[in-house]
């Protein structure tokens, strides 16, 4: 029996907690007053996330979250690891005529249970989901600490001309 399962609406608060763990590990803390505090954005995000977990394929960007429950019996309802991804449609091209592209984000493991293979197991479940839904490529942004995991799964660095506009 696999440790990994698809996240459910009841997991939403824990999914947001682990997302904050990931954000804290990748991005330095924002200066005081420059951004909403975690509890503020998490409270605003919670209804939307619960809805997405209840109906993950409800719109054009299919959504999947895979989790591992925390192994400590004194921590019922807590999650040990999380991986989230979306399947997006982009106009087809050579090598991807149907335009299906997976994107991985919010890979996180609770600090107290790292190095047990939970993130790898979640990633493997997500990659299986991408294959089943027709993706021919999967993109992600990797921190230096996580790059060895992704490389072992077959990801390679790419030259990226990405730009961003914050609205």
C-alpha positions as CSV (number, residue, x, y, z in Angstrom):
1,X,0.0,0.0,0.0
2,X,1.4,3.4,-1.0
3,X,2.0,6.2,1.5
4,X,0.9,8.7,-1.1
5,X,-2.7,9.8,-1.6
6,X,-4.5,12.5,-3.5
7,X,-5.2,15.5,-1.2
8,X,-8.8,16.1,-0.2
9,X,-10.7,19.3,0.9
10,X,-10.1,18.4,4.5
11,X,-6.3,18.7,3.9
12,X,-6.5,22.3,2.8
13,X,-5.2,23.9,6.0
14,X,-2.3,21.5,6.1
15,X,-1.6,22.0,2.4
16,X,-1.3,25.7,3.0
17,X,0.9,25.1,6.1
18,X,3.3,23.1,3.9
19,X,3.1,25.7,1.1
20,X,4.4,28.2,3.7
21,X,7.2,25.8,4.6
22,X,8.2,25.7,1.0
23,X,7.9,29.5,0.5
24,X,10.0,30.1,3.7
25,X,12.7,27.8,2.4
26,X,12.9,29.4,-1.1
27,X,12.3,33.1,-0.4
28,X,13.8,35.2,2.3
29,X,11.3,36.8,4.7
30,X,9.6,39.9,3.3
31,X,10.3,43.1,5.1
32,X,7.8,44.0,7.7
33,X,4.7,45.6,6.2
34,X,5.6,44.8,2.6
35,X,3.4,41.6,2.3
36,X,0.5,39.9,4.0
37,X,1.4,37.7,6.9
38,X,0.9,33.9,6.3
39,X,-2.3,33.7,8.4
40,X,-3.8,36.5,6.3
41,X,-3.2,35.1,2.8
42,X,-3.9,31.5,4.0
43,X,-7.3,32.5,5.4
44,X,-8.1,34.2,2.1
45,X,-6.8,31.2,0.1
46,X,-8.5,28.5,2.1
47,X,-12.0,28.5,0.4
48,X,-10.5,28.5,-3.1
49,X,-8.1,25.7,-2.3
50,X,-10.9,23.6,-0.7
51,X,-12.9,24.0,-3.8
52,X,-10.0,23.0,-6.1
53,X,-9.3,19.9,-3.9
54,X,-13.0,19.0,-4.1
55,X,-13.1,19.4,-7.9
56,X,-9.5,19.3,-9.2
57,X,-10.4,19.1,-12.9
58,X,-13.2,21.7,-12.9
59,X,-11.6,24.2,-15.3
60,X,-9.0,24.3,-18.1
61,X,-6.0,24.0,-15.8
62,X,-6.3,20.5,-14.2
63,X,-5.0,20.5,-10.7
64,X,-3.5,17.7,-8.6
65,X,-2.1,17.6,-5.1
66,X,-0.5,14.5,-3.6
67,X,0.4,14.1,0.1
68,X,1.8,11.8,2.7
69,X,0.2,11.8,6.1
70,X,2.5,12.6,9.1
71,X,3.9,9.3,10.5
72,X,3.7,10.4,14.2
73,X,0.6,9.1,15.9
74,X,0.4,12.2,18.1
75,X,0.0,14.3,14.9
76,X,-3.3,13.1,13.5
77,X,-4.5,15.2,10.5
78,X,-1.0,16.6,9.8
79,X,0.8,16.1,6.6
80,X,4.4,15.1,6.2
81,X,4.8,16.0,2.5
82,X,3.1,17.7,-0.4
83,X,3.5,18.0,-4.1
84,X,1.1,20.1,-6.3
85,X,0.9,20.4,-10.0
86,X,-1.3,21.7,-12.8
87,X,-1.8,20.5,-16.4
88,X,-2.0,23.4,-18.7
89,X,-3.0,23.7,-22.4
90,X,-0.7,25.6,-24.7
91,X,-1.1,25.8,-28.4
92,X,0.7,22.7,-29.9
93,X,4.1,22.6,-31.4
94,X,6.6,20.1,-32.7
95,X,7.1,17.5,-30.0
96,X,3.9,18.5,-28.2
97,X,1.2,18.8,-30.9
98,X,-1.6,18.6,-28.3
99,X,-0.1,21.4,-26.1
100,X,-0.3,19.6,-22.8
101,X,2.3,20.9,-20.3
102,X,2.6,19.9,-16.7
103,X,3.9,22.4,-14.1
104,X,5.1,21.3,-10.6
105,X,5.0,23.7,-7.6
106,X,4.7,23.6,-3.8
107,X,6.9,20.6,-3.2
108,X,7.4,20.6,0.6
109,X,8.2,18.2,3.4
110,X,7.6,19.0,7.1
111,X,11.1,19.8,8.6
112,X,10.8,17.1,11.2
113,X,10.4,14.3,8.7
114,X,12.8,15.1,5.9
115,X,15.1,12.6,4.1
116,X,12.6,9.8,4.3
117,X,11.6,9.7,0.7
118,X,8.2,11.4,1.1
119,X,8.8,14.1,-1.4
120,X,10.1,11.6,-4.0
121,X,7.1,9.4,-3.5
122,X,4.8,12.4,-4.0
123,X,6.7,13.5,-7.1
124,X,6.5,10.0,-8.6
125,X,2.7,10.0,-8.0
126,X,2.4,13.4,-9.6
127,X,4.5,12.4,-12.6
128,X,2.3,9.3,-13.1
129,X,-0.7,11.7,-13.0
130,X,0.9,13.9,-15.7
131,X,1.6,10.8,-17.9
132,X,-2.0,9.6,-17.4
133,X,-3.4,13.0,-18.4
134,X,-1.3,13.3,-21.5
135,X,1.6,15.6,-20.6
136,X,4.7,15.3,-22.8
137,X,6.7,17.8,-20.7
138,X,6.8,18.9,-17.1
139,X,8.3,22.2,-15.9
140,X,9.3,23.3,-12.4
141,X,11.5,25.8,-10.7
142,X,14.1,24.1,-8.5
143,X,15.9,25.4,-5.4
144,X,19.5,24.4,-5.2
145,X,18.7,22.1,-2.3
146,X,16.0,20.3,-4.3
147,X,17.8,20.0,-7.6
148,X,19.4,16.6,-6.9
149,X,15.9,15.1,-6.3
150,X,14.6,16.5,-9.5
151,X,17.7,15.5,-11.5
152,X,17.4,11.9,-10.2
153,X,13.8,11.9,-11.6
154,X,15.1,13.0,-15.0
155,X,14.6,16.8,-14.9
156,X,17.3,18.9,-16.6
157,X,18.1,22.6,-16.4
158,X,17.0,24.6,-19.4
159,X,17.9,28.1,-20.6
160,X,14.8,30.1,-19.6
161,X,13.9,33.5,-21.0
162,X,11.1,33.8,-18.6
163,X,9.9,37.3,-17.5
164,X,7.1,38.2,-15.1
165,X,4.7,41.1,-14.6
166,X,3.3,41.4,-11.1
167,X,-0.3,42.7,-11.4
